[in-house]
Amino acid sequence: MTGSRRSSSSSFPSLPPDLWAVVGVVVLTDVLVVTSLVQTSVLWVVGVLFVVFVPGYACTAALFPERGGPDGRGTRHSAVGSGGSSALGSTRTAGIDGVERAVLSVGLSIAIVPLTAIGLDIVGVGPTLAPVVVAVSVVSLLAVGAAAVRRAKLPANRRYSVDVASLLPGAGFTDDAALDTVLNVFVAVSLVVAAASAGYVVAFGSAEGDTELYLLTQNESGELEAGSYPGVLEQGRTEPLTLGVDNHEGESVPYTVVVKLQRMQTAGDSATVVEERELRRFVPTVEDGGTWTTTYGVTPTMTGEDVRLAVLLYRGEAPQNPTLESAYRATHLWVEVTPSER
């Protein structure tokens, strides 16, 4: 009966407080993302933890379930005394201490999150907010499970646990040990601060959100590509171009796309619009993570060597006189429009 109870206990290990904290941050981040509260300060704080610390800490916990530092609980030395008996005393365990865990957690997180985003892009899912959060959450929770199982297999005096008391003043540090700890903590905090902005942008995007506007053309095999743009157009002759908008703003967005043809006067590095005509407006609404494309036939009505085909994108309605400077996103092509030969 005793063996049965012991087997049952080891099969379902309970989570230590530090691993419960990891699960809590993962769940809270997922809830904030699912409920679209992506612009709140709460998500910024939780998101930084989620991106630059949590997945790395979970993996570190799985890799190093044993506590580190000197072991003063009767661990046997490998050396044998002159009388043939082994001595008892203090030695270092195979684990790592709290400060080392913090540094390793930041380093692993910085590696895990971008690699996860790249992996999603390779398999065709796309490194957008929700898929990245879900993938990193799965990695973190699997690592938490592995860490709990590995810790449960160790004797209680060898399992890693967060010792809050040892971090408080008067915990028994020597002067050298205290200085070493302070320096290591400073390094860990510096890594967190340095990685926070970059890591947060990788998983959550910038505060402005992310919208991509692009122009595509057909190559010789009929496939769309960002290249092989026409350099010369004929007045009155239609040239098909594909306009595209990708929405990664975290919400559904109504856009206005304005297509203009502009005759430019160039002088050095500056260019001035001397004549322009609006050709077309599109008003698509694109869901978060969605793409809108349309093939539009551009039919130039003005001629000239310095002609610019401008595509301007606005969130919501466009102003009466759209310009590259006022647009939310913009792209353009320089073309020469020749007189019609017909």
Residue pairs with C-beta under 8 A, 6 or more apart in sequence:
9 152
10 152
10 153
13 148
13 149
13 151
13 152
14 148
15 23
15 144
15 148
16 148
16 151
16 159
16 161
16 162
17 161
17 162
18 57
18 61
18 161
18 162
19 58
19 61
19 144
19 147
19 148
22 54
22 57
22 58
22 61
22 140
22 144
23 141
23 144
25 46
25 49
25 50
25 54
26 50
26 54
26 137
26 140
26 141
28 46
29 43
29 46
29 47
29 50
29 133
29 137
30 133
30 134
30 137
32 38
32 40
32 42
32 43
32 46
32 47
33 43
33 129
33 130
33 133
34 130
36 250
36 251
37 43
38 129
38 204
38 250
39 207
39 250
43 204
44 200
47 200
47 203
47 204
48 192
48 196
48 199
48 200
50 133
50 136
50 203
51 109
51 113
51 136
51 196
51 199
51 200
51 202
51 203
51 204
52 106
52 109
52 110
52 113
52 192
52 195
52 196
52 199
52 200
53 105
53 106
53 109
53 192
54 109
54 136
54 140
55 108
55 109
55 112
55 113
55 136
55 139
55 140
55 143
56 104
56 105
56 106
56 107
56 108
56 109
56 110
56 111
56 112
57 101
57 105
57 109
58 139
58 140
58 141
58 143
58 144
58 147
59 108
59 112
59 139
59 143
60 96
60 101
60 104
60 105
60 108
61 101
61 143
61 144
61 147
61 151
61 160
62 143
62 144
62 146
62 147
62 150
64 95
64 96
64 101
64 160
65 95
65 147
65 150
65 151
65 153
65 154
65 159
65 160
66 93
66 94
66 95
66 154
66 158
66 159
66 160
67 93
67 95
67 97
67 158
67 159
67 160
67 161
68 92
68 93
68 95
68 96
68 97
68 100
68 160
69 92
69 93
69 95
69 97
70 90
70 91
70 92
71 90
71 91
71 92
71 93
71 157
71 158
72 90
73 157
74 88
75 88
75 89
75 90
75 91
75 93
76 86
76 87
76 88
76 91
77 86
77 87
77 88
77 89
77 91
78 86
79 86
79 87
80 86
80 87
81 87
93 158
95 158
95 160
96 104
98 162
98 163
98 166
98 167
99 181
99 184
99 185
99 188
100 184
101 160
102 185
102 188
103 184
103 187
103 188
103 191
106 188
106 191
106 192
106 195
107 191
109 195
109 199
110 195
110 199
112 136
112 139
113 132
113 136
113 199
113 202
113 203
114 202
116 132
116 135
116 136
116 139
117 127
117 132
117 202
117 203
118 127
119 135
120 126
120 127
120 131
120 132
120 135
121 127
125 131
126 289
128 248
128 289
129 203
129 204
129 205
129 248
129 250
129 288
129 289
130 289
132 202
132 203
133 203
136 203
151 159
151 160
165 171
166 172
173 181
205 248
205 250
209 248
209 249
209 250
210 248
210 249
211 245
211 246
211 247
211 248
211 249
211 253
211 255
211 313
211 315
211 328
211 329
212 244
212 245
212 246
212 248
212 329
213 243
213 244
213 245
213 257
213 311
213 313
213 329
213 330
213 331
214 226
214 243
214 244
214 246
214 331
215 226
215 229
215 241
215 242
215 243
215 244
215 311
215 331
215 333
216 224
216 225
216 226
216 241
216 242
216 243
216 244
216 293
217 224
217 225
217 227
217 228
217 229
217 230
217 240
217 241
217 242
218 224
218 225
218 240
218 242
219 225
219 227
219 228
224 242
229 333
230 239
230 333
230 335
231 335
231 336
232 335
232 336
232 337
232 338
233 239
233 298
233 300
233 307
233 335
233 336
233 337
233 338
234 300
234 337
234 338
234 339
234 340
234 341
235 300
235 301
235 302
235 303
235 337
235 338
235 339
235 340
236 299
236 300
236 301
236 340
236 342
237 299
237 300
237 340
238 297
238 298
238 299
239 297
239 298
239 299
239 300
240 295
240 296
240 297
240 298
241 295
241 296
241 297
241 298
242 293
242 294
242 295
242 296
243 257
243 259
243 282
243 293
243 294
243 295
243 296
243 311
244 291
244 292
244 293
245 255
245 257
245 284
245 286
245 291
245 292
245 293
245 313
246 286
246 290
246 291
247 253
247 255
247 286
247 287
247 288
247 289
247 290
247 291
247 292
248 288
248 289
249 288
250 288
251 288
252 285
252 286
252 287
252 288
253 285
253 286
253 288
253 315
254 283
254 284
254 285
254 315
254 316
255 282
255 283
255 284
255 285
255 286
255 292
255 313
255 314
255 315
255 316
256 281
256 282
256 283
256 313
256 314
256 316
256 317
256 318
257 281
257 282
257 283
257 284
257 311
257 312
257 313
257 314
258 278
258 280
258 281
258 311
258 312
258 313
258 314
258 318
258 322
258 327
259 278
259 279
259 280
259 281
259 296
259 298
259 309
259 310
259 311
259 312
260 276
260 277
260 278
260 279
260 309
260 310
260 311
260 312
260 322
261 276
261 277
261 279
261 298
261 300
261 301
261 302
261 307
261 308
261 309
261 310
262 273
262 275
262 276
262 277
262 307
262 308
262 309
262 310
263 273
263 274
263 275
263 276
263 302
263 304
263 306
263 307
263 308
264 271
264 272
264 273
264 274
264 306
264 307
264 308
265 271
265 272
265 274
265 306
266 272
266 306
271 306
271 308
275 302
277 301
277 302
278 322
279 298
279 299
280 296
281 318
282 294
282 296
284 292
284 294
286 292
298 309
300 307
300 335
300 337
302 337
303 337
303 338
303 339
304 336
304 337
305 336
306 334
306 336
307 334
307 335
307 336
307 337
308 332
308 333
308 334
308 335
309 332
309 333
309 335
310 324
310 330
310 331
310 332
311 330
311 331
311 332
312 318
312 322
312 323
312 324
312 326
312 327
312 329
312 330
313 327
313 328
313 329
313 330
314 322
314 326
314 327
314 328
315 328
319 326
324 330
324 332
